[in-house]
Amino acid sequence: MSIIDIVLGILLLVVIVLLIMLIRRSHINSKKLKEINLLREAVSSISNTLTNQFKNSSDTLVNTLKVLGNTQTEKLDSVTKSINTLTESNENRFENVRKTLNERLDTLQKSNENKLDQMRKTVDEQLQSTLEKRLTESFKVVSERLEAVREGLGKMENLASDVGNLQRVLSNVSTRGALGEFQLGAILEQILTPDQYSQNVQPHMGPERVEYAIRLPGDNKDRNTPVWLPIDSKFPMADYERLVDAREKADKDAEQKEIKALIRTVRTKAKDISKKYISPPDTTEFAIMFLSIEGLYAEVLRQPGEVAELLQKHRIVVAGPTTLASILFSLHVGFQTLSIQKHSSEIRKLLAAVKTEFGMYHNALKLTQRQLKQASNNLEEAGNRSQKVVDKLREVEDLPPVEAAERLGLPETELANELSE
């Protein structure tokens, strides 16, 4: 829409307003009516002119908008094509970049894997050598221990063969129990170590000596002497032999008589052991009466309340070969437990030392790794510098290696001689 159209519109509005004002006035004369008619004609002419101009302007505007729309559509198509082309180009570039990155990452990964393999091989070799050395030492110690065990088994076999001949000794048993003392010593030797028991022990200041006594952990604080567990084996076998004979003859009266005699002997022997050997704090508050034959021990157990009475009244524990072995095994386990508790602090210190040593070993490996890396870098730098020197000296005439060494005052080497040949 142009400025003329706007002005004509304004004039039309002004004329219409004037016409309305003139019509409203009641004193309009004929002359003014003519003027009004003229004005109406002018207004109608202006209105037609404006209508035509508005129509022309509208057609022009529609055509202009149509042309503009077509132009924009063409430009949008062009921009869309450009964007598609750019997108494809970017995708191709991104794909190339991705492939390049993947290739470089694969190369870097392979390089790192090779370096890690080399480091792993170096560490494995060092660990293998250390492990083999320590395993060799451990196997040596184990072999020595097994050899000692084998020797001990040999001694036990010899002892078993000696025990097989004990039946020949039965016919010559003395009333004080030589067989019991021999058998007791064999059992102690099999189960305990030599420093855990002793023979012919004087348990207190008196003259009496017991055949065997077990050395218990801990000392007598008053006298600084060990605490002993006395074991007496000198039980007379005559009453038991007469009891066996009476049973073989099926003589009930004689059997009952010999049982009573055997019980009296057991009580008398228990009283004698308690009086001679029990003396706290040099000894334990009880002693063991060893019966060397299982049948004799079973006979004592068959008497109601006899074992409990001996323990309560005389503080005597009755034991046969099997029972004594069980008691000694229990004591042996207790000794081992005390020994482990005693050396637990040393074990902890040893483990701490091993931990510290492994830490130092790990640090040494790291230091060696850094030094190897630095040496590799130095060699690479030296190689690059030497290559630069060689490149600078390409135009200089070469001399034979031997002559070059003589001129430079260097000693001859096998490599120089080989190169000259």
C-alpha positions in Angstrom: 0.0 0.0 0.0 1.4 3.4 -1.1 1.3 6.8 0.6 -1.2 8.1 -2.0 -3.7 5.4 -1.0 -3.3 6.3 2.6 -4.0 10.0 1.8 -7.0 9.2 -0.3 -8.4 7.1 2.5 -8.0 9.9 4.9 -9.7 12.4 2.6 -12.6 10.0 2.0 -13.1 9.7 5.8 -13.0 13.5 6.1 -15.6 14.0 3.3 -17.9 11.4 4.9 -17.6 13.1 8.2 -18.4 16.5 6.6 -21.4 15.0 4.8 -22.8 13.6 7.9 -22.4 16.9 9.6 -24.1 18.7 6.8 -27.1 16.4 6.7 -27.7 16.8 10.3 -28.1 20.5 10.0 -31.8 21.5 9.5 -31.2 24.9 7.8 -29.5 23.5 4.8 -30.5 25.4 1.7 -30.7 24.3 -1.9 -27.4 25.6 -2.8 -25.8 23.5 -0.1 -27.8 20.5 -1.2 -26.2 20.9 -4.6 -22.9 21.1 -2.9 -23.8 18.0 -0.9 -24.7 16.2 -4.1 -21.4 17.2 -5.6 -19.7 16.0 -2.5 -21.6 12.8 -2.8 -20.5 12.3 -6.3 -16.9 13.2 -5.4 -17.1 10.8 -2.5 -18.5 8.1 -4.8 -15.8 8.8 -7.3 -13.1 8.7 -4.6 -14.6 5.5 -3.2 -14.6 3.8 -6.6 -11.0 5.0 -7.2 -10.0 3.7 -3.8 -11.8 0.4 -4.4 -9.9 -0.1 -7.7 -6.6 0.9 -6.1 -7.3 -1.5 -3.2 -8.1 -4.3 -5.6 -5.0 -3.6 -7.7 -2.9 -3.4 -4.5 -4.4 -6.7 -3.2 -3.6 -8.4 -6.5 -0.1 -7.0 -6.5 0.3 -8.1 -2.9 -1.0 -11.6 -3.7 1.4 -12.0 -6.6 4.3 -10.6 -4.6 3.5 -13.1 -1.8 3.2 -15.9 -4.3 6.6 -15.0 -5.8 8.1 -14.6 -2.4 6.7 -18.0 -1.3 8.1 -19.7 -4.4 11.5 -18.1 -3.8 11.5 -19.2 -0.1 10.5 -22.7 -1.1 13.4 -22.9 -3.6 15.8 -21.5 -1.0 14.5 -24.0 1.7 15.0 -26.8 -0.8 18.5 -25.6 -1.5 19.2 -25.2 2.3 17.8 -28.7 2.9 20.0 -30.2 0.2 23.0 -28.3 1.7 22.2 -29.6 5.2 21.9 -33.1 3.9 25.2 -32.9 2.0 26.9 -31.4 5.1 25.4 -34.2 7.3 26.7 -36.9 5.0 30.1 -35.2 4.9 30.2 -34.9 8.7 29.1 -38.6 9.0 31.9 -39.6 6.7 34.4 -37.5 8.6 33.2 -38.9 11.9 33.4 -42.4 10.6 37.0 -41.8 9.4 37.9 -40.2 12.8 36.3 -43.2 14.6 38.2 -45.7 12.5 41.5 -43.7 13.1 40.8 -43.6 16.9 40.0 -47.3 17.0 43.2 -48.2 15.1 45.3 -46.0 17.4 43.6 -47.4 20.5 44.2 -50.9 19.2 47.9 -50.1 18.6 48.2 -48.5 22.0 46.5 -51.4 23.7 48.8 -53.9 21.9 51.8 -51.9 22.9 50.7 -51.7 26.5 49.9 -55.5 26.5 53.4 -56.2 25.2 55.0 -54.0 27.9 52.8 -55.6 30.6 53.8 -59.0 29.4 57.5 -58.1 29.5 57.0 -56.7 33.0 55.0 -59.8 34.1 57.7 -62.1 32.7 60.4 -60.2 34.6 58.4 -60.2 37.9 57.5 -63.9 37.4 61.1 -64.8 36.8 62.2 -63.1 40.0 59.3 -64.5 42.0 60.0 -67.9 40.5 63.6 -67.8 41.5 62.8 -66.6 45.1 60.0 -69.2 45.4 62.2 -72.0 44.2 64.9 -71.0 46.6 62.5 -70.9 49.6 60.7 -74.1 48.5 64.1 -75.8 48.3 64.9 -74.7 51.8 61.5 -75.8 53.0 61.8 -79.2 51.3 65.2 -79.6 52.9 63.7 -78.9 56.3 60.8 -81.3 55.7 63.2 -84.0 54.5 65.2 -83.7 57.6 62.1 -83.9 59.8 60.9 -86.9 57.8 64.2 -88.6 58.3 63.9 -88.0 62.0 60.4 -89.4 62.0 61.7 -92.5 60.1 64.4 -93.0 62.7 61.7 -92.7 65.4 59.6 -95.3 63.6 62.6 -97.6 63.5 63.0 -97.2 67.2 59.3 -97.9 67.7 59.6 -101.1 65.6 62.6 -102.2 67.7 60.6 -101.4 70.8 57.6 -103.4 69.5 59.9 -106.4 68.9 61.2 -106.1 72.4 57.7 -105.9 73.8 57.0 -109.2 72.0 59.5 -110.8 74.2 57.9 -109.6 77.4 56.0 -112.8 77.9 59.3 -114.5 78.6 59.9 -112.0 81.4 56.6 -112.7 83.1 57.9 -115.9 84.6 60.7 -114.0 86.3 58.6 -111.0 87.6 59.8 -109.8 91.0 57.3 -108.7 93.6 58.2 -105.1 93.1 57.1 -105.1 89.4 60.2 -105.1 87.1 57.8 -105.7 84.1 55.7 -102.7 85.0 58.8 -100.4 85.2 60.0 -101.6 81.8 56.6 -101.2 80.1 56.0 -97.8 81.7 59.3 -96.6 80.3 58.4 -97.8 76.8 55.0 -96.0 76.8 56.6 -92.8 78.0 59.3 -93.0 75.4 56.7 -93.5 72.6 54.5 -90.6 73.6 56.5 -87.9 75.4 59.8 -86.2 74.5 62.8 -86.9 76.8 62.6 -83.4 78.3 59.0 -84.0 79.4 59.7 -86.8 81.8 62.5 -88.3 83.9 63.6 -91.6 85.5 64.4 -92.3 89.2 63.2 -88.9 90.3 63.5 -87.7 93.9 60.2 -85.7 94.1 61.0 -84.0 97.4 63.8 -83.7 100.0 63.2 -87.2 101.3 65.2 -90.3 100.3 62.4 -91.9 98.2 62.7 -92.1 94.4 59.9 -92.8 92.0 60.6 -94.9 88.9 59.2 -92.2 86.5 57.8 -88.7 86.8 56.4 -86.3 84.3 57.8 -82.8 84.2 54.9 -80.4 84.1 55.1 -76.8 82.6 56.0 -74.2 85.1 58.3 -74.2 88.1 58.0 -74.2 91.8 58.2 -70.5 92.6 59.4 -71.1 96.2 62.4 -73.4 95.3 62.7 -72.7 91.5 62.4 -76.4 90.8 60.1 -78.3 88.4 56.7 -79.7 89.4 56.5 -83.5 89.0 53.7 -85.9 88.4 54.9 -89.2 90.0 54.1 -92.6 88.3 54.7 -95.8 90.3 54.9 -99.1 88.5 56.2 -101.5 91.2 52.9 -103.3 91.8 53.2 -106.9 93.1 51.7 -109.4 90.7 51.5 -112.4 93.1 47.9 -111.8 94.2 46.7 -111.4 90.7 48.5 -114.5 89.5 46.8 -116.5 92.3 43.5 -115.0 91.3 44.0 -116.1 87.7 44.9 -119.6 88.8 41.8 -119.9 91.0 39.6 -118.8 88.1 41.2 -121.3 85.8 40.5 -124.0 88.4 36.9 -122.7 88.8 37.4 -122.5 92.6 34.9 -119.9 93.6 36.0 -119.8 97.3 39.6 -119.3 96.4 38.6 -116.7 93.8 36.8 -114.6 96.3 39.6 -114.9 98.8 42.2 -113.8 96.2 40.0 -110.9 95.1 39.9 -109.6 98.7 43.7 -110.1 99.0 44.2 -108.2 95.7 42.0 -105.3 96.9 44.0 -105.1 100.2 47.2 -105.0 98.2 45.9 -102.2 96.0 44.8 -100.1 99.0 48.2 -100.7 100.8 50.1 -99.8 97.6 48.0 -96.7 97.1 48.6 -95.6 100.7 52.4 -96.2 100.3 52.6 -94.2 97.0 50.7 -91.3 98.6 53.0 -91.2 101.6 56.2 -91.5 99.7 55.8 -89.4 96.5 53.0 -86.9 96.9 54.5 -83.7 98.3 53.0 -80.4 97.0 54.3 -78.0 95.8 57.2 -80.1 94.6 54.7 -82.6 93.1 51.1 -82.5 92.0 48.4 -83.3 94.5 47.9 -86.7 93.0 50.0 -89.6 91.7 49.4 -92.4 89.2 49.6 -96.1 90.1 50.4 -98.0 86.9 49.1 -101.5 86.5 51.1 -103.2 83.7 48.4 -105.7 82.7 45.0 -104.8 81.3 43.4 -107.8 83.1 44.7 -106.5 86.5 43.4 -103.0 85.7 40.0 -104.4 84.6 39.8 -106.5 87.9 40.3 -103.3 90.0 37.7 -101.5 87.9 35.2 -104.3 88.5 35.2 -103.6 92.2 32.4 -101.1 93.0 33.6 -97.7 94.2 37.2 -98.9 94.6 38.8 -96.5 92.1 36.8 -93.5 93.5 37.9 -94.4 97.0 41.5 -94.5 96.1 41.3 -91.1 94.4 39.4 -89.5 97.2 41.2 -91.0 100.2 44.8 -91.4 98.9 44.8 -89.1 95.8 45.8 -92.0 93.6 44.7 -92.5 90.0 44.8 -96.1 88.8 45.8 -96.6 85.1 46.3 -99.5 82.8 48.5 -99.4 79.7 45.7 -98.1 77.4 44.4 -95.6 80.0 47.9 -94.3 80.8 48.6 -93.8 77.0 45.4 -91.7 76.8 46.4 -89.7 79.8 49.9 -89.1 78.3 48.4 -88.1 75.0 46.2 -85.6 76.7 49.2 -84.2 78.5 51.3 -84.1 75.3 48.5 -82.1 73.6 48.5 -79.7 76.5 52.2 -79.3 76.4 52.0 -78.5 72.6 49.3 -75.9 73.3 51.3 -74.2 75.9 54.3 -74.2 73.7 52.3 -72.6 70.8 51.0 -69.9 73.2 54.5 -69.3 74.5 55.9 -68.8 71.0 52.9 -67.0 69.5 54.5 -63.6 69.9 57.6 -64.9 68.1 55.4 -66.2 65.3 53.7 -62.8 65.0 57.0 -61.0 64.8 58.2 -63.5 62.1 55.0 -62.8 60.1 55.5 -59.1 60.5 59.1 -59.4 59.3 58.0 -61.4 56.3 55.4 -58.7 55.5 58.0 -56.0 55.8 60.4 -58.0 53.5 57.7 -58.4 50.9 57.0 -54.7 51.0 60.6 -53.9 50.5 60.7 -56.4 47.7 57.7 -54.7 46.0 59.4 -51.3 46.3 62.6 -52.7 44.9 60.7 -54.0 41.9 59.1 -50.6 41.3 62.5 -48.9 41.6 64.0 -51.4 39.1 61.1 -50.8 36.7 61.7 -47.0 36.8 65.5 -47.5 36.3 64.9 -49.8 33.4 62.5 -47.3 31.8 65.0 -44.4 32.4 67.8 -46.5 30.9 65.7 -47.3 27.9 64.9 -43.6 27.4 68.6 -42.7 27.7 69.6 -45.4 25.1 66.9 -44.1 22.8 68.2 -40.5 23.1 71.8 -41.6 22.6 70.7 -43.6 19.5 69.0 -40.5 18.1 72.0 -38.3 18.7 74.4 -40.8 17.2 72.1 -41.1 14.2 72.2 -37.3 13.8 76.0 -37.4 14.0 76.2 -40.2 11.4 73.8 -38.2 9.1 76.1 -35.1 9.4 79.2 -37.2 8.6 77.8 -39.0 5.5 79.8 -36.8 3.2 83.1 -37.5 5.0 85.2 -40.3 3.5 85.1 -43.5 5.6 88.3 -45.2 6.9 88.8 -48.9 7.7 87.8 -49.7 11.3 91.4 -50.7 12.3 93.0 -47.5 10.9 90.2 -45.4 12.4 90.9 -47.0 15.8 94.7 -46.3 15.4 94.1 -42.7 14.6 91.8 -42.2 17.5 94.1 -44.0 19.9 91.5 -46.7 20.7 92.3 -50.3 21.4 91.6 -52.9 18.7 88.6 -55.1 19.2 87.3 -58.2 17.5 84.4 -56.3 16.1 86.7 -53.8 14.4 88.8 -56.6 12.9 85.7 -58.4 11.6 84.4 -55.1 10.0 87.8 -54.5 8.3 87.8 -58.0 6.9 
